Amino acid sequence: MKIGIVLVTFNRIEKLKIALQHYKNQSYPFEYIVIVDNHSTDGTPEFLKEWLGETESFQKYCVTLDTNTGGAGGFFAGMKKALSLDADWVWLSDDDAYPRQDAFEKIAEYYESLAHEKQERIVALCSAVYNKGQIHKEHRNHLNVSKWKVKIQSTALDEYKNETIKIDIFSYVGAVIKKSALQKVGLDRKEFFIYCDDQEHSLRLGRAGDIFCVTSSIVDHDTPPFDPKVINWGRYYKRRNDLLMIKRNFPYHYFFLRYWKRYWLDVSFHSKNPKVLKKLLRTAHSDAWWNRTGVHDVYKPGWLPSEDKE
């Protein structure tokens, strides 16, 4: 396995430094690191200029973006660069994810133990994600499709007793994708800006082959888990992109039913959500219906309910 790394960063220079040290300490060699700087303003550009000048056993590249394109845009730019480089696997992760020393080694050991036919079938492999020392199972998911609905179910803790877990959907926190699979199915949808771009990409990759989580390979994620009680700008993208993901990958009736069920539960007069959240989710539903993507004029990074004018 020849692995290259794509790491996306935005205004988290201290976490970026920790992440880079974890990659430097890997027991399994890799070919390169591509750092995508999503228009940071906290000293990251200056730090990266110095970092590029330091000699290492791997190649170094920086992709500096003129605007903050979100995680979706950052990973799109990083994967695009990776397609031109010499590695047959592309590892994806944010600046707040720290692979343990043998994370790459465990993945490589598993892959190289397989018969050629099984290797050919695999399109992506993932580490197990830990948060505060506990398995964060929501990063690795199964897909349950019935006649009327699509359901994404997180892995169960018991599954982590196995060497691997066959999964359908993964986050970009410690996932390595076969370069040939990227060439076949394409990159993530940069127009999503943030959230669900990795899940949507997983769906397309899964149609091309198998995806496994290698449970002995571990990445520690230094970020608070999603809190559904918090109202912020990210809630807009989570809802809009979740709906668009279903709309673009399944027959239309799945989108239609998902759309109206969630509208009734979260936006209609029946919902007990606060007015400001109803307004945000109503906008997300409308934009998914009309296929509007990118950064919303109101719900930009940093928006909070206190800024709402109604």
C-alpha positions in Angstrom: 0.0 0.0 0.0 1.3 3.4 -1.0 -0.5 6.0 1.0 -0.7 9.7 0.6 -2.3 12.1 3.1 -4.8 14.9 2.4 -5.3 17.1 5.5 -7.7 20.1 5.5 -7.2 22.9 8.0 -8.9 26.2 8.9 -7.8 28.5 11.7 -6.7 25.7 14.1 -3.0 26.1 13.9 -2.3 24.4 17.3 -4.4 21.3 16.4 -2.7 21.2 12.9 0.7 21.1 14.6 -0.4 18.1 16.8 -1.9 16.3 13.8 1.3 16.7 11.8 3.4 15.3 14.7 1.1 12.2 14.7 1.6 11.7 11.0 5.4 12.1 11.4 5.4 9.4 14.1 3.6 6.8 12.0 5.2 3.4 12.0 4.2 2.8 8.4 5.8 5.0 5.8 3.7 7.2 3.5 4.4 9.1 0.3 3.3 12.6 0.9 1.1 15.1 2.8 -1.1 17.6 1.0 -2.3 20.3 3.4 -5.3 22.3 2.2 -5.4 25.7 3.9 -9.0 26.9 3.7 -8.0 30.6 3.9 -6.8 30.6 7.5 -6.1 33.9 9.3 -4.5 32.7 12.5 -0.9 32.4 11.4 -1.3 29.0 9.6 0.0 30.3 6.2 3.2 31.5 7.8 3.6 28.2 9.7 3.1 26.2 6.5 5.7 28.2 4.7 8.2 27.2 7.4 6.9 23.6 7.4 7.5 23.3 3.7 11.1 24.2 4.2 11.8 21.4 6.7 13.2 18.1 5.2 11.3 14.9 5.9 11.1 11.4 4.5 7.9 12.2 2.7 6.9 14.9 0.1 5.1 18.0 1.2 2.5 20.1 -0.7 0.2 23.0 0.3 -2.9 24.0 -1.5 -3.9 27.5 -0.4 -7.4 28.6 -1.1 -8.5 32.2 -1.6 -11.7 31.7 0.4 -13.0 29.4 3.0 -14.7 26.7 0.9 -15.7 24.6 3.9 -14.7 21.0 4.5 -16.3 19.9 1.2 -14.4 22.4 -0.9 -11.2 21.7 1.0 -11.3 17.9 0.5 -12.3 18.4 -3.1 -9.2 20.5 -3.7 -7.0 18.1 -1.7 -8.2 15.0 -3.6 -7.8 16.7 -6.9 -4.2 17.4 -6.1 -3.7 13.8 -4.8 -4.9 12.4 -8.1 -1.8 13.8 -9.7 0.6 12.4 -7.1 2.3 9.0 -6.7 0.2 6.9 -4.2 -2.5 4.4 -4.8 -4.4 5.3 -1.6 -5.5 8.7 -0.4 -6.0 9.2 3.4 -8.4 12.0 4.3 -8.7 13.8 7.7 -9.2 17.1 9.4 -6.7 19.0 11.5 -8.4 17.8 14.7 -8.0 14.1 14.0 -4.9 12.4 15.4 -4.0 8.9 14.0 -2.3 6.6 16.6 1.2 5.5 15.8 0.2 2.2 14.2 -3.0 3.5 12.5 -1.5 3.1 8.9 0.3 -0.1 9.8 -2.9 -1.8 11.0 -4.7 -0.9 7.8 -1.9 -2.0 5.6 -1.5 -5.3 7.5 -5.2 -6.1 7.0 -5.2 -5.2 3.3 -2.1 -7.0 2.5 -3.3 -10.2 4.2 -6.2 -10.5 1.8 -6.3 -12.5 -1.4 -6.0 -10.5 -4.6 -9.7 -10.8 -5.5 -10.8 -9.3 -2.2 -8.2 -6.5 -2.5 -9.6 -5.7 -5.9 -13.1 -5.4 -4.5 -12.2 -2.9 -1.7 -12.6 0.8 -2.5 -12.0 2.3 1.0 -10.8 1.4 4.5 -11.3 3.3 7.7 -9.9 3.6 11.1 -12.1 3.4 14.2 -12.8 6.8 15.6 -12.4 7.5 19.3 -13.5 10.7 21.2 -12.3 11.2 24.7 -11.1 7.6 24.9 -14.4 6.1 23.8 -15.5 4.7 20.4 -17.4 7.3 18.5 -19.5 4.8 16.4 -21.5 7.5 14.5 -18.5 8.0 12.2 -19.0 4.5 10.7 -22.5 3.6 9.5 -24.7 1.0 7.9 -27.3 1.8 5.3 -30.8 0.3 5.7 -33.0 0.8 2.6 -36.6 -0.4 2.8 -39.4 0.1 0.2 -40.2 3.6 1.6 -37.2 5.0 3.4 -33.5 5.2 3.6 -32.1 4.9 7.1 -28.5 5.5 8.2 -27.7 3.5 11.3 -24.4 3.9 13.3 -22.3 0.8 13.9 -22.9 -1.0 17.2 -20.2 -1.1 19.9 -20.3 -4.9 19.8 -19.1 -4.8 16.2 -15.8 -3.4 17.3 -14.9 -6.7 18.8 -14.3 -8.0 15.2 -11.2 -7.4 13.1 -13.3 -5.5 10.6 -16.8 -4.1 10.1 -18.3 -3.9 6.7 -19.8 -0.4 6.4 -21.7 1.7 3.9 -21.1 5.2 5.0 -18.1 6.9 6.6 -16.8 10.3 7.6 -13.5 11.7 6.4 -12.1 11.3 9.9 -9.4 8.7 9.2 -10.6 7.2 5.9 -8.3 6.0 3.1 -9.7 5.7 -0.4 -8.3 3.8 -3.3 -7.1 6.3 -6.0 -8.6 4.2 -8.8 -12.0 4.4 -7.0 -11.7 8.2 -6.9 -11.0 8.2 -10.6 -14.0 6.0 -11.2 -16.7 7.7 -9.1 -15.3 11.2 -8.8 -14.6 13.4 -5.8 -16.9 14.8 -3.1 -19.5 17.4 -3.9 -17.7 20.7 -3.1 -21.0 22.6 -3.5 -22.2 21.1 -0.2 -19.8 23.4 1.6 -19.8 21.4 4.8 -21.5 18.3 6.2 -22.7 15.2 4.4 -20.2 15.5 1.6 -18.3 12.5 3.0 -21.5 10.5 3.5 -22.7 11.2 0.0 -19.3 10.3 -1.4 -19.4 7.1 0.6 -22.7 6.1 -1.2 -21.1 6.5 -4.6 -18.0 4.7 -3.6 -20.0 1.8 -2.1 -21.6 1.2 -5.4 -18.1 0.6 -6.8 -16.9 -1.8 -4.2 -16.5 -2.7 -0.5 -15.8 -0.5 2.5 -14.4 -1.8 5.8 -13.5 -0.3 9.1 -10.3 -1.8 10.5 -11.0 -1.7 14.2 -7.4 -2.0 15.4 -6.5 1.1 13.5 -7.5 4.1 15.7 -7.9 7.8 15.2 -8.5 10.2 18.1 -10.9 13.0 17.3 -10.4 16.1 19.3 -13.8 17.8 18.8 -17.1 17.7 20.7 -19.7 15.4 19.3 -22.7 17.0 17.5 -25.2 18.3 20.1 -28.8 18.4 18.6 -29.8 20.9 21.3 -27.5 23.6 19.9 -28.8 25.9 17.3 -26.1 27.3 15.0 -25.3 27.8 11.3 -24.2 24.2 10.9 -27.8 22.9 11.4 -28.8 24.5 8.1 -26.1 22.5 6.1 -26.7 19.3 7.9 -30.4 19.3 7.0 -30.1 20.7 3.4 -27.3 18.3 2.5 -28.9 15.3 4.1 -31.9 15.8 1.9 -29.8 16.5 -1.2 -27.8 13.3 -0.5 -31.0 11.2 -0.7 -32.3 13.1 -3.7 -29.2 12.5 -5.7 -28.6 8.9 -4.9 -32.0 7.2 -4.6 -35.3 7.1 -6.4 -37.3 10.3 -6.0 -39.9 8.9 -3.6 -37.3 8.4 -0.9 -36.5 12.1 -1.0 -40.1 13.1 -1.2 -41.1 11.1 1.9 -38.0 12.1 3.9 -38.6 15.7 3.0 -42.2 15.9 4.2 -41.7 13.7 7.3 -39.0 15.9 8.6 -40.8 19.1 7.6 -43.8 17.9 9.6 -41.7 16.9 12.7 -39.4 19.9 12.7 -40.9 22.8 10.9 -44.7 22.6 10.9 -47.1 24.0 13.5 -46.9 20.5 15.0 -43.3 20.9 15.9 -42.2 22.2 19.3 -38.9 23.6 17.9 -38.2 27.3 18.7 -39.2 29.8 16.0 -35.6 30.5 15.0 -34.8 26.8 14.4 -38.0 26.3 12.4 -37.0 29.2 10.2 -33.5 27.8 9.6 -34.8 24.3 8.8 -37.6 25.7 6.6 -34.9 27.4 4.6 -32.8 24.2 4.4 -35.8 22.3 3.1 -36.6 24.9 0.5 -33.1 25.0 -0.7 -32.9 21.2 -1.0 -36.2 21.2 -2.9 -34.8 23.8 -5.4 -31.3 22.3 -5.5 -29.6 25.4 -4.0 -26.1 24.7 -2.7 -23.0 26.6 -1.7 -22.8 29.1 1.2 -26.2 30.5 2.2 -26.4 34.3 2.4 -27.7 34.2 6.0 -26.4 31.0 7.5 -22.7 31.6 7.1 -20.1 30.2 9.4 -20.4 32.0 12.7 -24.1 32.7 12.5 -26.0 32.4 15.8 -29.7 32.6 16.7 -29.1 36.0 18.3 -28.4 37.4 14.9 -31.9 36.4 13.6 -33.9 39.5 12.7 -37.4 38.0 13.1 
